[in-house]
């Protein structure tokens, strides 16, 4: 089947079943569709499901979040993360606040910085930032969590350190001994890189990416390290890697290999991509909600094309 037709079938299936998605999954799907295309039909759906993102009392929600402990519990499952989350116990909270600020402004035109600034501990945010950029192991193991924090904090505090962050990530990837890492650490390294590109693209919304040659070099270094053990990576990682190339408007020299693995994950009986590695041990990761991440990424492969509808 034609790849674009598969992507369309997946999109149609998910949009038809929006009511079966958890609110956070529904917002993840619709926000990426809208930010990557600016198509009004996705904005209408985001307006319909506005409560998925916006709490009833936004000011009270932010005040409570910023003044209490908050940890995204699913982050504790993987490998050595708990050790580093103890060093940066507030990082999940800050990510939640920064992303809420970003999406409300980008999608709904709602500015909440004034509310956030009443309770945001900017001194601690800056301390985390300055500590993390000198802590490559924490950056690598916390992966997307750390990268999201660094780029969102950089944007929110207007630190103007995007190129410096890119250089730091580049050095980590270039110097790492991939052969001494377990599969979880390899996946975390890959997500550290892909989320760097995604953050630089302002969550798929900006196709005029800064420092494109450096970003390409970063992806090239990662791919060269990944290829000898490419079968150990999940479909989610491989699609996200391909999306990053699309954001750069460039092609991976391994695109054919990666796409072949990805396309083998499409199951006509489910109408979307599934991950065979989860079939026995983590079956829930292949249901409609558990599969949303890899499927919106596959859809984006054929949405991101340098134009805005």
C-alpha positions in Angstrom: 0.0 0.0 0.0 1.2 3.5 -0.7 2.8 5.2 2.3 0.8 8.4 2.1 -2.4 6.3 1.8 -1.3 4.4 5.0 -0.8 7.7 6.8 -4.2 8.9 5.6 -5.9 5.7 6.8 -4.2 6.0 10.2 -5.2 9.7 10.5 -8.8 8.9 9.5 -9.0 6.1 12.0 -7.7 8.2 14.9 -9.9 11.2 14.1 -12.9 8.9 13.8 -12.1 7.5 17.3 -11.1 10.7 19.1 -13.7 10.0 21.8 -11.8 6.7 22.7 -8.5 8.5 23.4 -7.5 9.7 26.8 -7.5 13.5 27.0 -3.7 13.8 27.0 -3.4 11.5 24.0 -6.1 13.4 22.1 -4.4 16.7 22.7 -1.0 15.2 21.7 -2.5 14.0 18.4 -4.5 17.2 17.5 -1.9 19.7 18.6 0.8 18.1 16.5 -1.5 17.9 13.5 -2.4 21.6 13.9 1.1 22.9 14.7 2.6 21.1 11.7 0.0 22.3 9.2 -1.9 25.2 10.7 -5.0 23.6 9.1 -8.2 25.1 10.5 -9.9 21.7 10.7 -7.5 20.6 13.4 -8.0 24.0 15.2 -11.7 23.4 15.3 -11.2 20.0 16.9 -8.8 21.6 19.4 -11.4 24.1 20.3 -14.0 21.3 20.7 -11.7 19.5 23.1 -10.2 22.6 24.8 -10.8 21.2 28.2 -8.2 18.5 27.5 -5.5 21.1 28.0 -7.0 23.9 30.0 -8.1 23.3 33.6 -11.4 24.8 34.8 -9.5 27.2 37.1 -6.2 27.8 35.3 -4.7 30.3 37.8 -5.5 28.0 40.8 -4.1 25.0 38.9 -0.8 26.7 38.2 -0.5 28.0 41.7 -1.1 24.5 43.2 1.3 22.9 40.7 4.1 25.3 41.3 3.8 25.2 45.0 3.7 21.4 45.4 5.8 18.4 44.5 5.0 16.8 41.2 6.7 13.9 39.5 5.6 12.2 36.3 5.5 8.7 37.7 6.0 6.8 34.4 9.5 8.4 34.3 10.6 6.3 37.2 10.2 3.0 35.4 13.1 3.2 33.0 16.6 2.3 34.0 18.6 4.8 36.1 16.2 7.7 35.8 15.1 7.7 39.4 18.7 8.5 40.6 18.7 11.7 38.5 15.2 12.6 39.2 16.2 12.8 42.9 18.8 15.4 41.8 16.3 17.4 39.8 13.0 16.7 41.7 11.1 19.7 40.2 12.0 19.1 36.6 8.7 17.3 35.7 6.8 20.2 37.3 8.6 22.8 35.3 8.2 20.9 32.0 4.5 20.7 32.6 4.3 24.5 33.3 6.5 25.5 30.4 4.6 23.3 27.9 1.3 24.6 29.1 2.6 28.1 28.5 3.8 27.2 25.0 0.7 25.4 23.8 -1.8 27.8 25.2 0.0 30.7 23.4 0.7 28.8 20.2 -2.7 27.2 19.8 -5.2 29.4 21.6 -3.4 32.7 21.8 -3.7 32.7 25.6 -0.7 34.2 27.5 -0.2 32.9 31.0 3.4 34.1 31.8 2.0 36.7 34.2 0.2 34.0 36.2 3.2 31.7 36.1 5.6 34.3 37.3 3.7 34.8 40.5 4.9 31.4 41.8 7.7 30.3 39.5 11.0 29.9 41.2 13.2 31.3 38.5 16.3 31.0 40.6 15.8 27.3 40.9 15.0 26.9 37.2 18.2 28.7 36.3 20.1 26.6 38.8 18.8 23.4 37.2 19.6 24.7 33.8 23.2 25.6 34.7 23.7 22.3 36.5 22.2 20.1 33.7 24.4 21.5 30.9 27.4 20.4 33.0 26.0 17.0 33.7 26.2 14.8 30.5 25.1 11.6 32.3 22.0 13.2 33.7 21.2 14.8 30.3 21.7 11.4 28.6 19.7 9.3 31.1 16.9 11.9 31.6 16.9 12.2 27.8 13.8 14.0 26.5 12.8 15.1 30.0 16.1 17.0 30.3 16.2 18.3 26.8 12.6 19.5 26.9 13.4 21.3 30.2 16.6 23.0 28.8 15.0 24.2 25.6 11.8 25.3 27.2 13.6 27.1 30.1 15.9 28.7 27.5 12.8 30.0 25.7 10.9 31.1 28.7 13.8 32.9 30.5 15.1 34.3 27.2 18.6 32.9 27.8 19.5 32.8 24.1 21.6 29.6 24.5 20.0 27.3 21.9 23.3 27.0 19.9 25.2 26.2 23.1 22.7 23.5 24.0 23.0 22.0 20.5 26.8 21.9 20.9 26.5 20.2 24.3 24.2 17.5 22.9 26.4 17.1 19.8 29.5 16.4 22.0 27.7 13.9 24.1 26.6 11.9 21.1 30.0 12.2 19.3 32.0 11.0 22.3 29.7 8.3 23.7 30.8 4.6 23.5 27.6 3.1 22.2 28.8 -0.4 22.6 28.9 -0.1 26.4 25.3 1.0 26.6 22.3 -1.2 27.2 19.2 -1.0 25.0 17.4 1.4 27.4 20.3 3.8 27.4 20.6 3.6 23.6 16.9 4.5 23.3 17.3 7.4 25.8 20.3 8.7 23.8 18.2 8.6 20.6 15.3 10.5 22.2 17.7 13.0 23.6 18.7 13.8 20.1 15.3 13.7 18.4 13.8 16.0 21.1 16.6 18.4 20.5 15.5 18.8 16.9 11.8 18.8 17.8 12.4 21.6 20.4 14.4 23.6 17.9 11.5 23.3 15.5 9.1 24.7 18.2 7.3 21.4 18.4 7.0 20.9 14.6 5.7 24.5 14.0 8.8 26.1 12.6 10.3 24.7 9.5 13.0 27.3 9.3 15.2 25.5 11.8 18.2 27.3 13.2 21.7 25.8 12.7 20.5 23.1 10.2 24.0 21.8 9.4 24.7 21.2 13.0 21.4 19.5 13.4 22.1 17.3 10.4 25.6 16.4 11.8 23.9 15.4 15.1 21.5 13.1 13.4 24.3 11.6 11.3 26.4 10.8 14.3 23.4 9.2 16.0 22.5 7.1 13.1 26.0 5.8 12.6 26.0 4.6 16.2 22.5 3.1 15.9 22.7 1.1 12.7 24.7 -1.9 14.0 21.9 -2.6 16.5 19.0 -1.0 14.7 16.7 -4.0 15.3 16.9 -3.3 19.1 15.1 0.1 18.7 11.3 0.5 18.8 9.3 1.7 15.8 8.6 4.9 17.8 12.3 5.8 17.9 12.8 5.1 14.2 9.8 7.2 13.1 10.8 10.1 15.3 14.3 10.0 13.7 12.7 10.1 10.2 10.5 13.0 11.3 13.6 15.0 12.4 15.1 14.6 9.0 11.8 15.8 7.5 11.9 18.9 9.8 15.3 19.7 8.3 14.0 19.1 4.8 16.9 16.6 4.3 17.1 12.8 3.9 18.8 10.2 5.9 21.1 7.9 4.0 19.4 5.1 5.9 15.8 6.2 5.1 15.0 3.1 3.0 16.1 0.7 5.8 14.3 2.7 8.5 11.1 3.0 6.5 11.0 -0.7 5.7 11.1 -1.5 9.4 8.4 1.1 10.1 6.1 0.0 7.4 6.2 -3.6 8.6 4.6 -2.3 11.8 1.4 -1.3 10.0 -1.4 -3.8 10.6 -4.6 -3.5 8.5 -6.6 -5.3 11.1 -5.9 -2.6 13.7 -5.7 0.3 11.1 -2.5 1.6 12.7 1.2 0.9 13.5 1.9 -1.6 16.3 5.2 -2.5 18.0 6.0 -6.2 17.9 8.3 -5.8 20.9 5.3 -5.0 23.1 3.0 -7.8 21.9 3.7 -10.1 24.9 5.1 -8.0 27.7 3.4 -4.6 27.2 0.2 -5.3 25.1 -1.4 -2.0 26.4 1.3 -0.1 24.4 -0.3 -1.4 21.2 -3.9 -0.4 21.9 -5.3 2.8 20.5 -3.9 5.1 23.2 -0.6 3.3 23.6 0.0 3.5 19.9 -0.9 7.2 19.5 2.7 8.4 19.7 4.2 6.3 16.9 1.1 6.9 14.7 1.0 10.6 15.0 4.7 10.6 14.1 4.0 8.5 11.0 1.2 10.9 10.0 3.6 13.8 10.4 6.1 12.2 8.0 3.5 13.1 5.3 2.2 16.3 6.7 5.5 18.2 7.1 6.3 19.5 3.7 7.5 23.0 4.0 4.1 24.6 3.5 1.3 25.7 5.8 -2.3 25.1 4.8 
